[in-house]
């Protein structure tokens, strides 16, 4: 995989960078700039070598939001940032032509055009017409077959950004952990986690299943989960097969509210703390309780246990990262991925469509 370091010439070259600017907006302001800060190394690398840096990203799911406040926040982190309220077309191309070397231009939300999600070749051609070189630095969307992910690399010389390079290196290492190793997978939706659980059970000594995902396994064991959220599993035998694996670890107790499991109990917290203390590798993706409803005790307890462990610790998933950041513990983790679903898919397959497209 070639990276930005392999681009032969950058002086006065327009470089299209697919970056991660899908950040939370509250009252018209960026509420958390963590992803922006992670994008800075690639942006600075290009700008300091006098490239004309053109940033494209999505924000939100429906394409109704604007990147204008994100560009403003980015301008507080790096100099010479401007915003243009269109993504493609003659006026966008002119804005790029007018951009001086070492300056940075943020274009409008990719998803305002249906061609992005559809991977429309015409939309990909319009994006490619903006620059001479393409840099992929948005690991969090590399599991999507969108125009800016897999379409543009067919049309321009393409390279990985520094953040993408780091994600591939760190998560590649996490796929072959040092023993004793502990993987913790939370969240919900068994159908989206079955493949990664199967993969992790082959490589990790212990794989703990928490959050609403654990309810599926507890129910399959014949335990009463009351009104707890459970998945509609198309093939119940898939859970039974995983339950037979001696490496699988489930909560040993729980906290309930109005007949539903809302968090893991103190006994489970203690079990995870012991496993974390013994581990040389810890991998974690997904909260361990109904985090969205305020039940964060189990998640917080494991965050603290992993933070004081001597293990090489890898963390990912939006809610999980937010929970750890709220505790001020992010610096205690060896690596924090910007991906949620992308991290899960990479751990399962060892690659992603956006990475394959760069080859």
N, C-alpha and C positions, 0 to 999 in steps of 0.2 A: 504494500500500500504506500504510494508516494504521498509525501506531506508537503506543506507549504515551503519547507526548506529546500525542496527539489525544484521549485519554480525557477527556471533559468534567468528570467528577466522580470523585474517588478517596477523599475523606474517608469513612471507615467503610464503604467498599464492599468486599464480598468479591470478590477477583480470582483466578480460576483460571489458573495459569501452567504451561504445558507446558514444562518446562525439561530440561536435559541433566545428569542425575546418574548416568549409566551409567559409573561409575568402577571401577577395579580394586580388589578387596578381598583383602587377605592377612592371615590370622590374625585376622579380625574387625575389621580396621582399614583405612581408605582408604589405599592405597599411593601414589596419585598424585592430587592434588586440582586438576590443571590445568583440567579441565572445570568444576569448581565455581567456580574463580576467574573463569572467563569468564562464568559465569552471574550474578555478583554485581551488575554495573551495573543490570540490570533489576530485580532483587530490591530493591536499595537505593532505586532511583527510586520504586518503589511504596510501600515501607515508610516512606520519608521524607515521603511525602504522605498518611500515615495510612490507607492501604488495609489491608485484612485479606488478607494474601498467602497463598494456598493453592497449594503446589507439588506437581505430579504428574510422575512420570517412570517409566521402566522401569529395571531393572538386570538384566543377564544376558539370555539368550535364552529360557530355559524357564519363567521366572516363579517359580522356587524360592528366589531370593535375596531378602533384605530390604534396605530402604533405611534401616533404623535406624542403622547405623554411618555412613552418608552424612549423615544429619541431624545426627549428633554432630559430624562434621567440618565441616559447614556452620556449625554454631554457634560454631566457633572463628574463622570469617571474618566473620560478621555477628551482631549481638545478637538476642535474643528469638526463638530458633528452638525449636520443639517438634516431636515426632513422634507420629503416630497410626497404629496398626497395622492400619488398614483403609483401603480406597480409596473405596468407595461405601456407600450405605445410610443408614438413620436415624441410626446412631451417628456416622458420618462427618459427616453434615449438622449434627448437634448440636455436634460438635467445632469446626466452622467457625463456628457461631452463637456459641459461647463464646469465640472468638478475639478478643482486644482489637485495636483499631486499631494499626497499625505493627508488629504481631507476625506471625510467619511459621510456618506449619504445613506440615510435610512429611507427605504421605499415603503409604501403602504402595505397593509395586511394582505398576504398572498391569497387568503381564503375569501377575499371579496370577489375573486374570479372563480367560477365553478370548475374551470380547467385545472386548478391546482389539485383538488382531491381526485378528480377524474383522470389525472395523468394525461391530459389532453396534449397530443404532440404539438398542436398549434400554439398552445400556451407556453409549452416548454421552449419552442423556437423563439417566442417573444422574449422570454427571460434570457435565453442565450444571446440574443441580439444586443443585450445591454453591456456585455463585457467580452474580454478576450480569454479569460481564465475563470474557472469555477473552483471554489473551495467549499467543501462540505464540513461544517463544524457543529451541526445540530444533531448530536447523538440521540437526543430524546425523541426525534421523529424519524430516525433511520429505519424503523420497523414498518414505516408506511411507504406504499408504492405511489407516492405523489409526484407531480411534475417536477418540483424543485428538489426532489430526492433522487429519483431514478431517471427522469426524463432529460434534464439538463446535462448530466454527465455523458450522454450519448452524443452531445453536440459541441462540447468544449473540452479542452485539456483540463483534467479534473484532479484535485488533490485533497487530502485530508487536512483539516485544521488541527491545531495543537490540542484542543480539547477532545476532539474525536480520537486522535492518536492516543491520548492518555486513557480514555475510556476503554478502547480496545485492548491496550496493554494491561490495565489493571483488572478488567473483567475476564480477560483471557487467563490471567494468573489465578483468579478466583475459581475458575473451572477445574483447576488441578490443585486443590488446597493441601496445605501441610497438616498432618494429623498431630493431635486430635483436632477434628474440624467440626464446626457447628453451623448449620444453615437454619435460618428462622424465616419462615414465609407466613405472612398474615394477609389481611384484607379479606376479600370475598371471591365468589365465582369459581367453583371447582373446575369448570370447563376451561377457564383461561389459565389455570395453574397445574392441571394434571401433567402436562408435558414437562414443565420445569421440575416438578416434584419427582417425577420418574428419573430425570437426568441427575438431579442432586442426590438422590438415594443411591446412585451408582458411585458417586465420588466423595460424598461427605459421610463422616462417621455417625453423626446425629443430624436428623432433619426434623425440626420442631414446626408443627403446624398450629397457628394461632388465629385469632380474630374470628370473623364469621365463617371463615374457611374450616376452622376446627369443628364447627357445629355439624358440618356434613359428615365428618368422620365419626363424631360421637354418636350421631343418629344411626350411622351404618353399623356401629358396635351394639346397637340396641338400647342406648341410653336415652333417657327422656330429656329432650331439649326444649320442651314447651313451645312457646311462641317464637323461638329464635329463628333468625333468618337462615334458611337453608337453600341450597341450589336445586334446580330442577335437573338432576343428573340423567342424561340420556342412557348411560350404561352403568348401572349400580355396581356391576362386577369390577369396574375400574377402581372404585374406592376400596372394595374388598381385597383386591390384589395388592394395593399399596399398604393396607392394614397388616398384611402378613409379613411385611418387611421389618425385621428387627431394628433397623436403624430409625424407623419412624417414631417420633415422640409427640404425644398429645397432652393437652392440659390435664392436670390431675385434680383441679378444683376450679370453681367458677363463682362469679358474682351475678346474681339475677335481679331483675327489676320487672315487676308486673308480668311475671311468668316467662321472661325471656333472658337468655344469657347476654350480659352486656360487657363483661370483662373477665379476665382470668383471675384466679384467687391467689392468696398469699403463698400457698404451697407450690403453685406453678411458678411464681416469681422466684422462690427459693431454688427450685429445680433448675431454672434457666440461669440463675446467678452462679450456681455450682458448675454447670456445663461451660459457661463463659469463662470462668476462672481457670478451667482446665485446658481450654482451647488454644491452639496456635493460629487458627484461622476462624473468623466469624464472618458470615454473610447474612445480611438482613434486608428484607424487602417486605413492607406491609405492616400496618399497625396491628396491635394485639388485642384490642377491644373495640367497642363502638366509638371510635375516636371522634367521628363526626358529630356524635351526640354528647360529647364531653367526657366520655369514659376513657381516660388516658392513663390511669394508674399503672396498668400492666405494661403499657408501652414505655412509660417513664421509668419504671423499675428496671426493665431490660436495657434501656438506653444507658442508665447509670452503671449497670453491671458490665455492659460491653465497653463502656468508656474507661473503666479502671482495669480491664483485662489487658494482659500483655500480648494478646493475639493481634495478628494483622487483620484489621476489621474493615469490611466493605459494606457500605450503606447505600440504599436507593429507594425510590418511591416518593412521590410528592408529599403525602401526609406524614410518612415516616421521617423524612428529612425535616419537615416543618416542626414536628414534635421534638426532635433532637436539637434543632436550632433554637427553639423556644427555651430549652434547658441550658443553652450556652455550651453544648457539648460537641458541636460539630468538629472543632479542632482536635478532639480526642480520637476521632476515627481516622484510620489510615487513608481511606479513599471514600469520597462521597460521589456517587453517580448522579448525573442530571436526568437520568432516564428512570421511568417506572416500568411501563410496558416494554420499552426497548431493552431495558436491563434484563427483564424476565426472558424475552425472546433470545437475547444474545447468550444468556446462560444456558438456554435450552439447545441452541443450534450452533453457537460459536461464530455466527456471522449474522448480518442483517441485509435486507435489500439495498439500503443506502450505501453500505460498505461494499457489497458485491458490485454495485454500479461504478465504483471508483476504479475497479480493475480493468 
